[in-house]
Amino acid sequence: MESKSVTQNQFFSYFMSTSDMYLNLSKSIDTVPTKCELLYESISSSIKMLQYYFHIDKPREESVRLLSDILGDWVQEAYDIALKLHYDGYISETLTEEDLNVYEEKVKNFVRDAEEVITG
């Protein structure tokens, strides 16, 4: 079987598409815990993309610290939101729809900003 080479642009495009897919899917979901987890996954995919872009092969928390040193506090802030969405929203189910109105916009902005880093 012949393997096909994936270009760097295709590779980053995959992560951008994945982040966008989770973000868009979250808009069509009515249950708060599921919506929280989709938003978490959107941030997570964007962080992975930035890790690959900057060649950072460290555990997630250390990678986020390094990315924040490179790009600014907005990366750490997004990671903190992702953890809140995952633990408080999905696992503990303590977030409300009103809480999500604030977080959705922040996730959208993070995904946009992460993609801007890659695409220039």
Buried (B, 14 or more C-beta within 10 A) or exposed (E): EEEEEEEEEEEBBEBBEBBBBBBEBBEEBEEBBBBBBBBBBBBBBBBBBBBBBBEBEEEBEEBBBBBBEEBEEBBBBBBEBBBBBBBBBBEEEEBEEEBBEEBBEBBBEBBEBBBEBBEE
